């Protein structure tokens, strides 16, 4: 076999091996996606109920009045002068997830530019090695990092992240906190969401659906006052204790829910990236096989011509 044909044949074989790997990785990512979707959907029901209850109390002003009686929970509910901004960024620990990580990082940097945030007035809490390495290399102040989130994270596993973020806010390490993560829309589409988590605001409770990767629009006081109350509550043992528990659960549900959502989006992005890689491998194999067949036919034609020419010369 001529050297050129052997080289093309080697490329075909190596590309087929790569296709087998990417196809297997696609199936694994799809299986992980199917597994985590059930957990995500179940948790969303719980988180929505907590949000709805706290939202109802905010609309009736019961939450704000109850929180004002307790300094610990007022810290989560009321704004204070912003000296430091915390940004919780959720990325993956590994690559092979397409544009998943780059989109999150790009939107985070855009948000920082929009709000005049830099390494002097911003601290980072990072979940995932990719985000940690990116911001550390650029001299950003990463005060907390976590890696190794499982494929289907449990609340017990990430409770430390939730507790640390809330505790740092209460201790004044930062005065407001944004969260950046990739939101799973469907198996084809994901979009980056960045929204303010702490302090908990009336806007974030009542009009959370308006939050997108571009930011959010503020509600006026009249918007909040005129919003209909969907339920009435009787407090036992007291409104302060009930609101305190709800505020804590709401803050925790936001962060844990974002980690679940981000992990779902990560598996989807990985499956899509591996499917694209498999499709590209198929295209390359088709091109190489066509190139190989043409070269082989040319070699055969040349060989027949040489044989025919030799026979003619002998005659």
C-alpha positions as CSV (number, residue, x, y, z in Angstrom):
1,X,0.0,0.0,0.0
2,X,1.5,3.4,-1.0
3,X,2.5,5.7,1.9
4,X,-0.3,8.2,1.1
5,X,-3.0,5.5,1.2
6,X,-1.6,4.1,4.5
7,X,-1.6,7.6,6.1
8,X,-5.3,8.2,5.1
9,X,-6.2,4.7,6.3
10,X,-4.5,5.5,9.7
11,X,-6.5,8.7,9.9
12,X,-9.8,6.9,9.2
13,X,-9.1,4.3,11.9
14,X,-8.1,6.9,14.5
15,X,-11.2,9.0,13.8
16,X,-13.4,6.0,14.1
17,X,-11.8,5.3,17.6
18,X,-12.5,8.9,18.5
19,X,-16.1,8.6,17.3
20,X,-16.6,5.6,19.6
21,X,-15.4,7.5,22.6
22,X,-17.5,10.6,21.9
23,X,-20.5,8.5,21.2
24,X,-20.1,6.6,24.5
25,X,-19.6,9.9,26.4
26,X,-22.8,11.3,24.8
27,X,-24.7,8.3,26.1
28,X,-23.3,8.7,29.6
29,X,-24.1,12.4,29.7
30,X,-27.6,11.7,28.5
31,X,-28.1,9.1,31.2
32,X,-26.9,11.5,33.8
33,X,-29.2,14.2,32.4
34,X,-32.2,11.8,32.7
35,X,-31.3,11.0,36.2
36,X,-30.9,14.5,37.5
37,X,-34.0,15.9,35.8
38,X,-36.2,14.1,38.2
39,X,-34.4,15.5,41.2
40,X,-34.5,19.0,39.8
41,X,-38.2,19.0,39.0
42,X,-39.0,17.7,42.4
43,X,-36.9,20.3,44.2
44,X,-38.4,23.1,42.1
45,X,-41.8,22.3,43.5
46,X,-40.5,22.7,47.0
47,X,-38.6,25.9,46.2
48,X,-41.6,27.4,44.5
49,X,-43.8,26.7,47.6
50,X,-41.3,28.4,49.9
51,X,-41.0,31.4,47.5
52,X,-44.7,31.7,47.2
53,X,-45.3,31.7,51.0
54,X,-42.6,34.3,51.6
55,X,-43.9,36.3,48.6
56,X,-47.4,36.4,50.1
57,X,-46.0,37.6,53.4
58,X,-44.0,40.3,51.7
59,X,-47.0,41.5,49.8
60,X,-49.0,41.7,53.0
61,X,-45.9,43.4,54.7
62,X,-45.9,40.7,57.4
63,X,-42.4,39.5,56.5
64,X,-40.8,42.9,56.6
65,X,-42.4,43.8,59.9
66,X,-41.5,40.5,61.4
67,X,-37.9,40.6,60.1
68,X,-37.4,44.1,61.5
69,X,-37.9,42.7,65.0
70,X,-34.9,40.4,64.7
71,X,-31.4,41.6,63.7
72,X,-30.3,38.2,62.4
73,X,-32.9,37.9,59.8
74,X,-33.1,41.6,59.1
75,X,-29.6,41.1,57.8
76,X,-30.9,38.8,55.1
77,X,-33.9,40.9,54.3
78,X,-32.7,44.5,54.4
79,X,-30.2,46.4,52.3
80,X,-27.1,48.0,53.8
81,X,-24.3,50.1,52.4
82,X,-22.4,48.1,49.8
83,X,-18.6,48.1,50.4
84,X,-18.0,44.6,49.0
85,X,-20.0,42.6,46.5
86,X,-19.9,38.8,46.5
87,X,-20.4,36.8,43.3
88,X,-21.2,33.1,43.5
89,X,-20.2,31.6,40.1
90,X,-21.1,28.0,39.3
91,X,-19.1,26.3,36.6
92,X,-18.0,22.7,35.8
93,X,-15.0,20.9,37.1
94,X,-14.0,19.6,33.7
95,X,-14.1,20.5,30.0
96,X,-15.8,18.8,27.1
97,X,-19.0,20.7,27.8
98,X,-19.0,23.0,24.8
99,X,-19.5,26.7,25.5
100,X,-21.0,26.0,28.9
101,X,-18.2,27.5,31.0
102,X,-17.2,30.3,28.6
103,X,-20.8,31.6,28.5
104,X,-21.0,31.8,32.3
105,X,-17.7,33.6,32.6
106,X,-18.4,36.0,29.8
107,X,-21.8,37.0,31.3
108,X,-20.2,37.4,34.7
109,X,-17.5,39.7,33.4
110,X,-20.2,41.7,31.5
111,X,-22.2,42.0,34.7
112,X,-19.2,43.2,36.6
113,X,-18.5,45.9,34.0
114,X,-22.1,47.0,34.1
115,X,-22.1,47.4,37.9
116,X,-18.5,48.8,38.1
117,X,-17.2,45.8,39.9
118,X,-13.5,45.0,40.0
119,X,-11.0,43.0,42.0
120,X,-10.9,45.7,44.7
121,X,-14.6,45.7,45.5
122,X,-15.6,42.2,44.6
123,X,-15.0,38.8,46.2
124,X,-15.8,35.5,44.5
125,X,-17.3,32.2,45.8
126,X,-16.7,29.6,43.1
127,X,-18.3,26.2,42.6
128,X,-16.3,24.2,40.0
129,X,-12.6,24.2,39.1
130,X,-13.0,26.1,35.8
131,X,-14.3,29.2,37.4
132,X,-11.8,29.0,40.3
133,X,-8.9,28.7,38.0
134,X,-10.1,31.5,35.7
135,X,-10.6,34.1,38.3
136,X,-7.5,33.2,40.3
137,X,-5.4,33.6,37.2
138,X,-6.7,37.1,36.7
139,X,-6.0,38.2,40.3
140,X,-9.5,38.1,41.6
141,X,-10.2,37.6,45.3
142,X,-11.6,34.0,45.5
143,X,-12.6,33.7,49.2
144,X,-14.3,30.3,48.9
145,X,-14.0,27.5,46.4
146,X,-15.6,24.2,46.1
147,X,-14.9,21.4,43.6
148,X,-16.2,17.9,43.1
149,X,-20.0,18.4,43.0
150,X,-21.4,15.0,42.2
151,X,-23.4,14.3,39.1
152,X,-26.7,14.4,41.1
153,X,-25.9,16.7,44.0
154,X,-27.8,16.2,47.2
155,X,-28.6,19.0,49.7
156,X,-26.4,17.4,52.3
157,X,-23.5,17.5,49.9
158,X,-23.7,21.2,49.2
159,X,-25.1,22.4,52.5
160,X,-21.7,23.7,53.4
161,X,-21.8,26.0,50.3
162,X,-25.2,27.4,51.3
163,X,-24.2,27.8,55.0
164,X,-20.9,29.5,54.2
165,X,-22.5,32.0,51.7
166,X,-25.2,33.0,54.2
167,X,-22.8,33.2,57.1
168,X,-20.3,35.4,55.2
169,X,-23.1,37.7,54.3
170,X,-24.2,37.9,57.9
171,X,-20.6,38.5,59.0
172,X,-20.2,41.4,56.6
173,X,-17.6,39.8,54.4
174,X,-19.7,41.2,51.5
175,X,-22.8,43.3,51.6
176,X,-24.7,42.0,48.6
177,X,-24.4,38.8,46.6
178,X,-25.0,37.9,42.9
179,X,-25.2,34.4,41.6
180,X,-24.2,33.3,38.1
181,X,-25.1,30.0,36.6
182,X,-26.4,28.3,33.5
183,X,-30.1,27.6,33.5
184,X,-31.4,24.5,31.8
185,X,-34.2,25.3,29.4
186,X,-34.4,22.1,27.4
187,X,-32.1,19.5,25.9
188,X,-31.0,21.9,23.2
189,X,-31.0,25.3,25.0
190,X,-29.5,26.7,28.2
191,X,-29.1,30.3,29.1
192,X,-27.0,32.1,31.7
193,X,-28.8,33.7,34.6
194,X,-27.3,36.3,36.9
195,X,-29.4,37.7,39.7
196,X,-29.1,39.2,43.1
197,X,-29.6,36.7,45.9
198,X,-28.7,38.6,49.0
199,X,-30.2,40.7,50.5
200,X,-33.6,39.2,49.8
201,X,-35.7,41.9,48.1
202,X,-39.3,42.4,47.4
203,X,-38.4,42.4,43.7
204,X,-36.6,39.1,43.7
205,X,-39.6,37.5,45.4
206,X,-42.5,39.0,43.5
207,X,-41.0,39.4,40.0
208,X,-38.3,36.7,39.8
209,X,-39.4,35.6,36.4
210,X,-38.2,38.9,34.9
211,X,-34.6,38.1,35.9
212,X,-32.5,37.2,32.9
213,X,-28.8,37.2,31.9
214,X,-29.3,40.9,31.1
215,X,-30.2,41.9,34.7
216,X,-33.6,43.0,36.0
217,X,-35.9,45.9,36.2
218,X,-36.8,47.4,39.6
219,X,-40.4,47.4,40.8
220,X,-41.8,50.6,42.4
221,X,-43.3,50.6,45.8
222,X,-46.8,51.0,44.3
223,X,-46.2,47.8,42.3
224,X,-45.5,45.9,45.5
225,X,-48.3,47.5,47.4
226,X,-50.9,46.9,44.7
227,X,-49.9,43.3,44.1
228,X,-52.7,40.9,45.1
229,X,-52.2,38.7,48.2
230,X,-52.9,35.1,47.1
231,X,-53.2,33.7,50.6
232,X,-53.8,34.6,54.2
233,X,-51.8,33.1,57.1
234,X,-52.3,32.7,60.8
235,X,-49.0,32.5,62.6
236,X,-48.2,29.8,65.3
237,X,-46.1,30.2,67.4
238,X,-45.3,33.7,66.1
239,X,-44.9,35.6,62.8
240,X,-41.2,36.4,63.7
241,X,-40.3,32.7,64.1
242,X,-42.2,31.6,61.0
243,X,-40.7,34.4,58.8
244,X,-37.2,33.7,60.1
245,X,-37.5,30.0,59.2
246,X,-38.9,30.9,55.7
247,X,-36.2,33.5,55.0
248,X,-33.5,31.0,55.8
249,X,-35.1,28.2,53.7
250,X,-35.6,30.6,50.8
251,X,-32.0,31.7,50.8
252,X,-30.9,28.0,50.9
253,X,-33.3,27.0,48.2
254,X,-32.0,29.6,45.8
255,X,-28.4,28.5,46.1
256,X,-29.0,24.7,46.1
257,X,-31.6,25.1,43.4
258,X,-29.1,27.0,41.2
259,X,-26.5,24.2,41.8
260,X,-29.0,21.6,40.7
261,X,-30.1,23.6,37.7
262,X,-26.5,24.3,36.7
263,X,-25.6,20.6,37.0
264,X,-28.6,19.7,34.8
265,X,-27.4,22.3,32.2
266,X,-23.9,20.9,32.4
267,X,-25.0,17.4,31.6
268,X,-27.1,18.7,28.7
269,X,-24.2,20.8,27.3
270,X,-21.9,17.8,27.6
271,X,-24.3,15.5,25.7
272,X,-24.8,18.2,23.0
273,X,-21.0,18.7,22.7
274,X,-20.4,15.0,22.4
275,X,-23.2,14.6,19.8
276,X,-21.6,17.4,17.8
277,X,-18.2,15.8,18.1
278,X,-19.6,12.4,17.0
279,X,-21.4,14.1,14.0
280,X,-18.1,15.9,13.1
281,X,-16.2,12.6,13.3
282,X,-18.8,11.0,10.9
283,X,-18.2,13.9,8.4
284,X,-14.5,13.6,8.7
285,X,-14.6,9.8,8.2
286,X,-16.9,10.2,5.1
287,X,-14.4,12.7,3.6
288,X,-11.4,10.6,4.4
289,X,-13.0,7.4,3.0
290,X,-13.9,9.3,-0.2
291,X,-10.3,10.6,-0.4
292,X,-9.0,7.0,0.3
293,X,-11.2,5.5,-2.4
294,X,-10.2,8.1,-5.0
295,X,-6.5,7.6,-4.2
296,X,-6.9,3.8,-4.3
297,X,-8.7,4.0,-7.7
298,X,-6.0,6.3,-9.0
299,X,-3.3,3.9,-7.8
300,X,-5.1,0.9,-9.5
301,X,-5.5,2.9,-12.7
302,X,-1.8,3.8,-12.7
303,X,-0.9,0.2,-12.0
304,X,-3.0,-1.1,-14.9
305,X,-1.6,1.6,-17.2
306,X,1.9,0.6,-16.3
307,X,1.1,-3.1,-16.9
308,X,-0.5,-2.3,-20.3
309,X,2.4,-0.1,-21.3
310,X,4.9,-2.9,-20.4
311,X,2.9,-5.5,-22.4
312,X,2.8,-3.1,-25.4
313,X,6.6,-2.5,-25.2
314,X,7.2,-6.2,-25.2
315,X,5.2,-6.6,-28.4
